[in-house]
Amino acid sequence: MSVTTKHYTFIGAGIMSATLATIINQLDPNANIHIYERLNRVGAESSDAWNNAGTGHSAFCELNYTPQREDGSIDMSKALHIAESFEISKQFWAFLVKNKLIESKTPFINDIDHMSFVWGDENVAFLKKRYHTYQQYAIFKDMLYSEDHDQIKKWVPLIMHNRDKSDKIAVTRMPIGTDVNFGALTRGMISHLQNTEQVTLHLGHEIKDLEKSDYGQWEVEVKDLEKEEEFEFKTDFVFIGAGGGAIPLLEKTDLKQAEGYAGFPVSGQWLKCDNPAVIAQHEAKVYGMAETGSPPMSVPHLDTRILDGKKALLFGPYAGFSTKFLKFGSYFDLPLSLEVHNIWPLLSAGIKNFALTKYLVKQVIQSPEHRFEMLQKYYPDAKFEDWELVQAGQRVQIIKKDKKGGGVLKFGTEIVKDKDGSLAALLGASPGASTSVSIMLDVIQQCFPEKFESKEWQDKLKQMIPSFGYSLIEDGNLCMATRAATTKVLKLEDI
């Protein structure tokens, strides 16, 4: 075995590793960066365009981000956080484009209306209240609302085909929504990094073990899958950004902070339209409400996608089940992840979240006809022969040990780090990719607090993110100014 010494090591060549490595490269151009990816392609798992919804999650259309409190008011905390985080992501992406740090033959981000669509008196009342609550914040000021069938038909003719005019429906429309090809964005960032002397990409390399040395460095064991050779190296910092594969890798570290974490894999499926005439009639991401008793992940949506310059139409998601933690993973991922410290949290979380368990069982056994019935609620005139079922990516729901030793299901993302900041792992999924820049800033702040607070790094962060250090929620004028700037650079003007 050969031993080499590196500084920064990134496990997984997805959107998270690409974002953090790019920011580190800008903050510290002399940083020695190595990126290790098990597959032979960058951004091929959760970041790949077909493996996620491609929604630039901005809380414009996602109704599960704005739950209604017992007193009837709308809880805006999550929506405001996600909306601001996405604006920060756009600022960073605009910095990359403006400074030619990312190149793509077709845009990785496109302007697509974001809409919420509901029916029934109770849901319409909720959407109207949500709309009026949103109007209090500049970050949502462009939102439109309508219950008028004729107006809604102008916005989204497809969902109004053969719909009963007596139906009580309502729609909110955000013209500045986006569709993002996170795979193209990931490959663009890593392609630029590869052109610098300080960054090396290792495809077809699998991390076999991680162990902390007595000197504070991490000893990493890697297998070159093509040559079938193993080697070891030492590194000052490790970031585990391997999507669903992060939990098994985190377990290899034997960190106390990682104890009690478990993961439950859920696969995704879409209905994909194959009729160009139907695809041409829809240009929006239309999100509905989860069925009563269903978990937030079950929110259905009818989505226009722009994939490598070509327009597509998807509906879903539908959940499936596989014991794999990654789409290109192993069926042994789930059983091999079980250890004494996380078996009970996993089981207790399943018991507590019976609605989720019931939902997954129903999804797995449902027939093609049942899937199609849900589509018809959004597109009444849909024809069965125009749609095919396609496999999306794998996501792993985080289960975390609570204070009583049981398990609690976490629907967001979490950073798990070593106490000295020499290792960080990102667990969880939605709305991960859309908020990747804010999440990676948190990683930098937690792992490199002194450098983060230094004038040099603060000044560079402000160059990359003009609103850095300010609140886009509290300062509406700043929000509108930075949004106008990113819209121009990213060419997101509503045409």
C-alpha positions as CSV (number, residue, x, y, z in Angstrom):
1,M,0.0,0.0,0.0
2,S,1.2,3.5,-0.8
3,V,0.6,6.4,1.6
4,T,0.2,10.0,0.4
5,T,-0.8,13.1,2.4
6,K,-3.6,15.4,1.3
7,H,-5.4,18.4,2.9
8,Y,-9.1,18.4,2.0
9,T,-10.9,15.2,1.1
10,F,-14.4,15.1,-0.4
11,I,-16.3,11.8,-0.5
12,G,-19.0,11.8,-3.2
13,A,-19.0,13.9,-6.4
14,G,-22.5,15.3,-6.0
15,I,-23.9,18.8,-5.6
16,M,-22.8,19.1,-2.0
17,S,-19.2,18.2,-2.4
18,A,-19.0,20.2,-5.6
19,T,-20.4,23.3,-3.8
20,L,-18.2,23.0,-0.7
21,A,-15.1,22.3,-2.8
22,T,-15.7,25.3,-5.0
23,I,-16.2,27.6,-2.1
24,I,-13.1,26.3,-0.4
25,N,-11.1,26.7,-3.6
26,Q,-12.2,30.4,-3.8
27,L,-11.5,31.1,-0.1
28,D,-8.2,29.3,-0.1
29,P,-6.8,28.9,-3.7
30,N,-3.8,27.0,-2.3
31,A,-6.0,24.3,-0.7
32,N,-5.1,20.8,-1.9
33,I,-8.4,19.2,-2.7
34,H,-9.2,15.5,-3.6
35,I,-12.7,14.3,-4.6
36,Y,-13.4,10.6,-4.5
37,E,-16.4,9.1,-6.3
38,R,-17.4,5.5,-6.4
39,L,-19.1,5.7,-9.8
40,N,-17.4,6.6,-13.1
41,R,-19.4,9.7,-13.6
42,V,-19.9,13.0,-11.6
43,G,-23.3,13.8,-10.2
44,A,-24.8,10.4,-11.2
45,E,-26.8,9.7,-8.0
46,S,-29.2,12.1,-6.2
47,S,-27.8,15.1,-8.1
48,D,-28.6,13.7,-11.6
49,A,-31.5,15.4,-13.3
50,W,-33.7,12.3,-13.6
51,N,-33.2,11.4,-10.0
52,N,-34.8,14.5,-8.4
53,A,-37.6,16.9,-9.1
54,G,-35.4,19.7,-10.3
55,T,-37.4,22.2,-8.4
56,G,-35.5,25.3,-7.3
57,H,-37.1,24.9,-3.8
58,S,-38.0,28.5,-2.8
59,A,-41.2,27.8,-0.7
60,F,-43.2,29.4,-3.5
61,C,-45.3,26.3,-4.3
62,E,-44.5,23.7,-1.6
63,L,-47.5,23.7,0.8
64,N,-45.8,21.4,3.3
65,Y,-43.4,24.2,4.1
66,T,-46.2,26.3,5.6
67,P,-48.2,24.2,8.1
68,Q,-51.2,25.6,9.7
69,R,-51.1,26.1,13.5
70,E,-53.8,25.0,15.8
71,D,-55.0,28.7,16.1
72,G,-55.4,28.8,12.3
73,S,-52.4,31.0,11.6
74,I,-49.7,30.0,9.0
75,D,-46.2,29.0,10.3
76,M,-43.8,30.8,8.0
77,S,-40.5,29.9,9.7
78,K,-39.5,27.1,7.3
79,A,-40.8,28.8,4.2
80,L,-38.8,32.0,5.0
81,H,-35.6,30.1,5.7
82,I,-35.8,28.1,2.5
83,A,-36.8,31.1,0.4
84,E,-33.8,33.1,1.7
85,S,-31.5,30.1,1.3
86,F,-32.4,29.7,-2.4
87,E,-31.8,33.3,-3.1
88,I,-28.3,32.8,-1.6
89,S,-27.8,29.8,-3.8
90,K,-28.7,31.9,-6.9
91,Q,-26.3,34.6,-5.9
92,F,-23.5,32.1,-5.7
93,W,-24.4,30.5,-9.0
94,A,-24.6,33.9,-10.6
95,F,-21.0,34.6,-9.3
96,L,-19.9,31.4,-10.9
97,V,-21.5,32.3,-14.3
98,K,-20.3,35.9,-14.2
99,N,-16.7,34.9,-13.5
100,K,-16.8,32.1,-16.0
101,L,-16.2,29.5,-13.3
102,I,-18.9,27.3,-14.8
103,E,-19.7,26.6,-18.4
104,S,-22.5,24.6,-19.9
105,K,-23.8,24.1,-23.5
106,T,-27.3,24.6,-22.1
107,P,-28.4,26.5,-19.1
108,F,-28.4,24.6,-15.8
109,I,-31.2,26.8,-14.5
110,N,-34.4,27.9,-16.3
111,D,-37.4,30.2,-15.5
112,I,-40.5,28.1,-14.7
113,D,-43.7,29.3,-13.0
114,H,-44.2,27.8,-9.5
115,M,-47.8,27.1,-8.6
116,S,-49.8,25.7,-5.8
117,F,-53.1,24.0,-6.8
118,V,-55.8,22.9,-4.4
119,W,-59.5,22.0,-4.5
120,G,-62.3,21.9,-1.9
121,D,-63.5,24.6,0.4
122,E,-61.1,23.8,3.3
123,N,-58.0,23.7,1.1
124,V,-59.0,26.8,-0.9
125,A,-59.5,28.7,2.4
126,F,-56.0,27.6,3.5
127,L,-54.3,28.6,0.3
128,K,-56.0,32.0,0.4
129,K,-54.8,32.6,4.0
130,R,-51.4,31.4,3.0
131,Y,-51.3,33.9,0.1
132,H,-52.3,36.8,2.3
133,T,-49.6,35.8,4.9
134,Y,-47.0,35.7,2.1
135,Q,-47.9,39.2,1.0
136,Q,-46.3,40.6,4.2
137,Y,-42.8,39.7,3.0
138,A,-41.0,41.2,0.1
139,I,-39.4,37.9,-0.8
140,F,-42.8,36.6,-1.9
141,K,-44.2,39.9,-3.2
142,D,-44.6,38.7,-6.9
143,M,-47.1,36.0,-5.9
144,L,-50.5,36.0,-7.6
145,Y,-53.7,34.3,-6.5
146,S,-56.8,33.2,-8.3
147,E,-60.0,31.1,-7.9
148,D,-61.2,32.0,-11.4
149,H,-61.4,29.1,-13.8
150,D,-60.8,31.2,-16.9
151,Q,-57.7,32.9,-15.3
152,I,-56.3,29.6,-14.1
153,K,-56.8,28.1,-17.6
154,K,-54.6,30.9,-19.1
155,W,-51.9,30.0,-16.6
156,V,-52.1,26.2,-16.8
157,P,-54.4,25.0,-19.5
158,L,-53.5,21.4,-19.0
159,I,-55.0,21.1,-15.5
160,M,-58.2,22.7,-16.7
161,H,-58.9,20.3,-19.5
162,N,-62.4,18.9,-19.0
163,R,-62.5,20.1,-15.4
164,D,-66.0,20.7,-14.0
165,K,-66.7,24.4,-13.8
166,S,-68.5,23.9,-10.5
167,D,-65.2,22.6,-8.9
168,K,-64.0,24.9,-6.1
169,I,-60.3,25.4,-6.9
170,A,-57.6,27.9,-6.2
171,V,-54.1,28.5,-7.5
172,T,-51.1,30.7,-6.5
173,R,-48.6,31.6,-9.1
174,M,-45.0,32.7,-8.7
175,P,-43.6,33.8,-12.2
176,I,-40.0,33.7,-10.9
177,G,-39.8,30.0,-10.0
178,T,-37.1,27.9,-11.5
179,D,-36.2,24.4,-12.8
180,V,-32.6,23.4,-11.9
181,N,-30.5,20.7,-13.5
182,F,-28.4,19.9,-10.4
183,G,-26.5,17.3,-12.3
184,A,-25.3,19.8,-15.0
185,L,-24.6,22.3,-12.2
186,T,-22.5,19.7,-10.3
187,R,-20.6,18.7,-13.4
188,G,-19.9,22.3,-14.3
189,M,-18.4,23.1,-10.9
190,I,-16.2,20.0,-10.8
191,S,-15.1,20.5,-14.4
192,H,-13.8,23.9,-13.5
193,L,-12.1,22.6,-10.3
194,Q,-10.4,19.9,-12.4
195,N,-8.7,22.7,-14.4
196,T,-6.9,23.9,-11.4
197,E,-3.6,22.4,-10.2
198,Q,-4.8,22.0,-6.6
199,V,-7.8,19.8,-7.3
200,T,-7.8,16.1,-8.3
201,L,-10.9,14.0,-9.1
202,H,-10.8,10.3,-8.5
203,L,-13.7,8.4,-10.3
204,G,-14.2,4.7,-9.7
205,H,-12.8,4.9,-6.1
206,E,-14.6,3.6,-3.1
207,I,-13.9,4.6,0.5
208,K,-13.4,1.4,2.6
209,D,-12.5,2.8,6.0
210,L,-11.9,6.1,7.9
211,E,-9.9,6.2,11.1
212,K,-8.7,9.2,13.1
213,S,-5.0,9.2,13.9
214,D,-3.5,10.2,17.2
215,Y,-2.3,13.4,15.5
216,G,-5.8,14.6,14.5
217,Q,-5.6,13.7,10.9
218,W,-7.9,11.1,9.2
219,E,-6.4,8.0,7.8
220,V,-8.5,7.0,4.8
221,E,-8.5,3.6,3.0
222,V,-9.6,3.7,-0.6
223,K,-10.1,1.0,-3.3
224,D,-9.5,1.8,-7.0
225,L,-12.3,-0.3,-8.4
226,E,-10.8,-0.5,-11.9
227,K,-7.4,-1.6,-10.8
228,E,-8.8,-3.5,-7.8
229,E,-6.0,-2.0,-5.7
230,E,-6.2,-0.4,-2.3
231,F,-4.2,2.4,-0.8
232,E,-4.2,4.7,2.2
233,F,-3.7,8.4,2.7
234,K,-3.9,11.0,5.5
235,T,-5.9,14.2,5.3
236,D,-6.6,17.2,7.5
237,F,-10.3,17.4,6.6
238,V,-13.0,15.0,5.4
239,F,-16.4,15.9,4.0
240,I,-18.8,13.1,3.5
241,G,-21.3,14.2,0.9
242,A,-22.3,10.8,-0.4
243,G,-26.1,11.2,-0.3
244,G,-27.7,8.0,1.0
245,G,-24.2,6.5,1.4
246,A,-23.3,9.0,4.1
247,I,-24.7,7.0,7.0
248,P,-22.6,3.8,6.4
249,L,-19.5,5.9,5.9
250,L,-20.2,7.9,9.0
251,E,-20.4,4.6,11.0
252,K,-16.9,3.7,9.9
253,T,-15.6,6.8,11.7
254,D,-16.6,5.5,15.1
255,L,-17.4,9.1,16.1
256,K,-19.6,9.4,19.3
257,Q,-21.5,12.2,17.5
258,A,-22.7,9.6,14.9
259,E,-24.2,7.2,17.4
260,G,-28.0,6.8,17.2
261,Y,-28.3,7.8,13.6
262,A,-30.1,5.3,11.3
263,G,-31.5,5.6,7.8
264,F,-34.5,4.2,6.0
265,P,-34.3,4.1,2.2
266,V,-37.2,5.2,0.0
267,S,-37.0,5.0,-3.8
268,G,-38.8,7.4,-6.1
269,Q,-40.8,6.9,-9.3
270,W,-42.3,9.3,-11.9
271,L,-44.9,9.1,-14.5
272,K,-43.2,10.6,-17.6
273,C,-45.2,11.9,-20.5
274,D,-44.2,10.7,-24.0
275,N,-46.7,12.8,-26.0
276,P,-45.0,16.0,-27.4
277,A,-48.4,17.7,-27.9
278,V,-49.3,17.3,-24.2
279,I,-45.8,18.4,-23.1
280,A,-46.1,21.6,-25.2
281,Q,-49.3,22.6,-23.3
282,H,-47.8,22.9,-19.9
283,E,-45.1,25.1,-18.6
284,A,-45.1,25.2,-14.8
285,K,-44.4,23.3,-11.6
286,V,-47.8,22.7,-10.1
287,Y,-47.7,21.4,-6.5
288,G,-50.7,20.1,-4.6
289,M,-51.4,19.0,-1.1
290,A,-50.5,15.6,0.5
291,E,-53.5,13.3,0.9
292,T,-54.9,13.3,4.4
293,G,-52.7,11.1,6.7
294,S,-49.9,11.0,4.2
295,P,-46.3,12.3,5.0
296,P,-44.9,15.5,3.5
297,M,-42.8,13.6,1.0
298,S,-45.9,12.4,-0.7
299,V,-46.8,15.9,-2.1
300,P,-47.8,15.3,-5.8
301,H,-46.7,17.7,-8.5
302,L,-47.0,18.1,-12.3
303,D,-43.7,19.4,-13.4
304,T,-42.2,20.9,-16.5
305,R,-38.5,20.0,-16.7
306,I,-35.8,21.4,-18.9
307,L,-33.2,18.7,-19.3
308,D,-30.2,19.5,-21.5
309,G,-32.3,22.0,-23.4
310,K,-35.2,19.7,-24.0
311,K,-38.6,20.1,-22.4
312,A,-40.1,17.2,-20.5
313,L,-43.2,16.6,-18.3
314,L,-43.3,14.5,-15.2
315,F,-45.9,13.7,-12.5
316,G,-45.2,12.2,-9.1
317,P,-43.4,11.3,-7.1
318,Y,-44.5,7.8,-6.2
319,A,-42.6,5.9,-3.5
320,G,-41.1,2.5,-3.8
321,F,-39.0,0.5,-1.5
322,S,-35.5,-0.9,-1.8
323,T,-32.9,-1.8,0.8
324,K,-30.4,0.2,-1.3
325,F,-29.2,3.5,0.1
326,L,-28.1,4.7,-3.4
327,K,-29.7,4.1,-6.8
328,F,-26.5,2.3,-7.8
329,G,-25.9,0.8,-4.3
330,S,-26.2,-2.6,-2.8
331,Y,-29.3,-4.5,-1.5
332,F,-27.2,-5.1,1.6
333,D,-27.0,-1.3,2.4
334,L,-29.9,-1.3,4.9
335,P,-29.0,-4.5,6.8
336,L,-25.3,-3.7,7.0
337,S,-26.1,-0.2,8.4
338,L,-27.8,-1.7,11.5
339,E,-25.8,-1.7,14.6
340,V,-26.6,-1.9,18.3
341,H,-26.8,1.9,18.7
342,N,-29.4,2.5,15.9
343,I,-31.6,-0.6,15.8
344,W,-34.1,0.6,18.4
345,P,-34.3,4.2,17.1
346,L,-35.1,2.8,13.7
347,L,-37.8,0.5,15.0
348,S,-39.3,3.1,17.4
349,A,-39.4,5.7,14.6
350,G,-41.3,3.2,12.4
351,I,-43.9,2.6,15.2
352,K,-44.3,6.4,15.9
353,N,-44.7,7.2,12.2
354,F,-47.4,4.7,11.3
355,A,-48.7,7.1,8.6
356,L,-45.4,6.9,6.8
357,T,-45.3,3.1,7.0
358,K,-48.9,2.8,5.8
359,Y,-48.2,5.2,2.9
360,L,-45.1,3.3,1.8
361,V,-46.9,0.0,1.8
362,K,-49.8,1.5,-0.2
363,Q,-47.4,3.0,-2.7
364,V,-45.4,-0.2,-3.2
365,I,-48.5,-2.4,-3.9
366,Q,-50.6,0.1,-5.9
367,S,-51.4,-0.8,-9.5
368,P,-50.6,1.3,-12.6
369,E,-54.3,2.3,-12.7
370,H,-54.2,3.7,-9.1
371,R,-51.1,5.8,-10.0
372,F,-52.9,7.1,-13.0
373,E,-56.0,8.1,-11.0
374,M,-53.8,10.5,-9.0
375,L,-52.5,12.1,-12.2
376,Q,-56.1,12.6,-13.4
377,K,-56.8,14.8,-10.3
378,Y,-54.3,17.2,-11.8
379,Y,-54.9,16.6,-15.5
380,P,-58.4,15.3,-15.9
381,D,-58.0,14.6,-19.7
382,A,-54.8,12.5,-19.3
383,K,-54.6,9.4,-21.5
384,F,-53.0,6.3,-20.0
385,E,-51.0,5.5,-23.1
386,D,-49.2,8.9,-23.0
387,W,-47.4,8.1,-19.8
388,E,-44.8,5.6,-18.6
389,L,-43.4,4.9,-15.2
390,V,-39.7,5.7,-14.8
391,Q,-37.3,5.1,-11.8
392,A,-35.9,8.2,-10.0
393,G,-33.3,8.3,-7.3
394,Q,-33.0,6.9,-3.8
395,R,-33.4,9.0,-0.7
396,V,-32.6,8.0,2.9
397,Q,-34.8,9.4,5.7
398,I,-32.8,10.3,8.7
399,I,-33.7,8.6,12.0
400,K,-32.1,10.1,15.0
401,K,-32.0,8.9,18.6
402,D,-34.0,11.1,20.9
403,K,-33.3,11.8,24.6
404,K,-35.4,8.8,25.7
405,G,-33.4,6.5,23.5
406,G,-36.1,6.1,20.9
407,G,-36.1,7.4,17.4
408,V,-37.4,10.5,15.7
409,L,-37.8,11.0,11.9
410,K,-36.0,14.0,10.5
411,F,-37.3,15.4,7.2
412,G,-34.6,18.0,6.6
413,T,-30.8,17.9,6.4
414,E,-28.3,17.6,9.3
415,I,-24.6,18.2,9.6
416,V,-22.8,15.8,11.8
417,K,-19.2,16.8,12.6
418,D,-16.2,15.8,14.7
419,K,-15.7,18.1,17.7
420,D,-12.6,19.6,16.3
421,G,-14.1,20.2,12.9
422,S,-11.8,17.8,11.0
423,L,-14.7,15.8,9.6
424,A,-18.3,16.7,8.6
425,A,-21.0,14.6,7.1
426,L,-24.3,15.7,5.5
427,L,-27.3,13.6,6.2
428,G,-30.8,13.9,4.7
429,A,-32.4,15.0,1.5
430,S,-35.0,17.7,0.7
431,P,-34.6,20.6,0.1
432,G,-30.9,19.9,0.1
433,A,-29.6,20.7,-3.4
434,S,-31.6,24.0,-3.6
435,T,-30.2,25.2,-0.3
436,S,-26.7,23.7,-0.8
437,V,-24.8,27.0,-0.6
438,S,-26.3,27.9,2.8
439,I,-25.7,24.4,4.1
440,M,-22.1,24.5,3.0
441,L,-21.6,27.9,4.6
442,D,-22.8,26.3,7.8
443,V,-20.2,23.5,7.4
444,I,-17.4,26.1,6.9
445,Q,-18.5,28.1,9.9
446,Q,-18.7,25.1,12.1
447,C,-15.5,23.4,10.9
448,F,-13.3,26.4,10.4
449,P,-14.6,29.1,12.8
450,E,-11.5,31.1,13.0
451,K,-10.9,31.3,9.3
452,F,-14.6,31.9,8.7
453,E,-14.5,35.0,10.9
454,S,-11.3,36.3,9.4
455,K,-11.5,39.5,7.3
456,E,-10.0,37.7,4.3
457,W,-12.6,35.0,4.2
458,Q,-15.5,37.4,5.1
459,D,-14.5,39.7,2.2
460,K,-14.3,36.8,-0.2
461,L,-17.7,35.4,0.9
462,K,-19.3,38.9,0.3
463,Q,-17.8,38.8,-3.2
464,M,-19.5,35.4,-3.9
465,I,-22.7,36.2,-2.0
466,P,-23.5,40.0,-2.0
467,S,-26.1,39.7,0.7
468,F,-23.7,37.7,3.0
469,G,-24.2,38.9,6.6
470,Y,-27.6,40.5,6.0
471,S,-31.1,39.2,6.2
472,L,-33.1,39.1,2.9
473,I,-36.3,38.7,5.0
474,E,-35.8,41.8,7.1
475,D,-34.3,43.9,4.2
476,G,-36.8,43.8,1.4
477,N,-35.0,46.3,-0.7
478,L,-31.8,44.2,-0.6
479,C,-33.8,41.1,-1.5
480,M,-35.3,42.7,-4.6
481,A,-31.9,44.2,-5.6
482,T,-30.0,41.0,-5.3
483,R,-32.8,39.0,-7.0
484,A,-32.8,41.4,-9.9
485,A,-29.0,41.0,-10.3
486,T,-29.1,37.2,-10.2
487,T,-32.1,37.1,-12.6
488,K,-30.1,39.1,-15.1
489,V,-26.9,37.1,-14.9
490,L,-28.7,33.7,-14.9
491,K,-31.1,34.9,-17.7
492,L,-34.2,34.1,-15.7
493,E,-36.4,37.0,-17.1
494,D,-40.0,35.8,-17.5
495,I,-40.6,35.8,-21.3
